[in-house]
Amino acid sequence: MARYLNRYEGVALEDLEMATKHAEAPDRTFSRFVPSSDYSWIILRPEIVLSIETVS
């Protein structure tokens, strides 16, 4: 599995200008300026996943 900061999908409309301005910034900096950004997961080998649970 791979985790990445999703910089555009799910970002609030009011944060798009800051997202564009800080597009090249490291993840930590980007997430500070674009608080609606969130991490996503890519499952590289689906056969190893037994279950997925959302934890809030």
N, C-alpha and C positions, 0 to 999 in steps of 0.2 A: 504494500500500500504506500501511496505517496500523498503527502499533505502539502497544500500550497495556499497562499493567500489569494483569494478570489478578488481581483481588483476592480471588476466591473459588474459581473452578474450579482444581482441582489443589492447593489449599492444604491442608497437613497438618491433620488433626483437632486436634492439640495447639496449632495456631496460630489456630484459629477465634476464640477469645476475644479475642486481640490484634487480629485482623483486624476484628472488630466494634468494638472500642474505638477503633481508629485509622482507621475507614472514611472519615472526611472529611479525613484528613491528605494532604499532597502525596505523590506517588509515592516520592520519595527517603526520606521519613520512614517511610512505610508499609512499604517493602521492608526497612528496617532493623529494624523491630519484628516483621515477618512474613517471616522468611527463606525460607519455602517458596513465597512468591509468585514469579511469573515473568512475563515479557513474552510477549504473543501478537501475532500479525499478522492483519490483515484484508486480504484481496486484493480491492481495489475493482474492478479490471478483469482478470478471469482470463485474458482473451485475450493479455495481454502477458507472462504467465509462461511461460518456456520449460522450466524445471525447478526443483525444490525439493530442496535438500540439507540434511540435518541436520548441524550442526557442533557438536561437543561441546567 
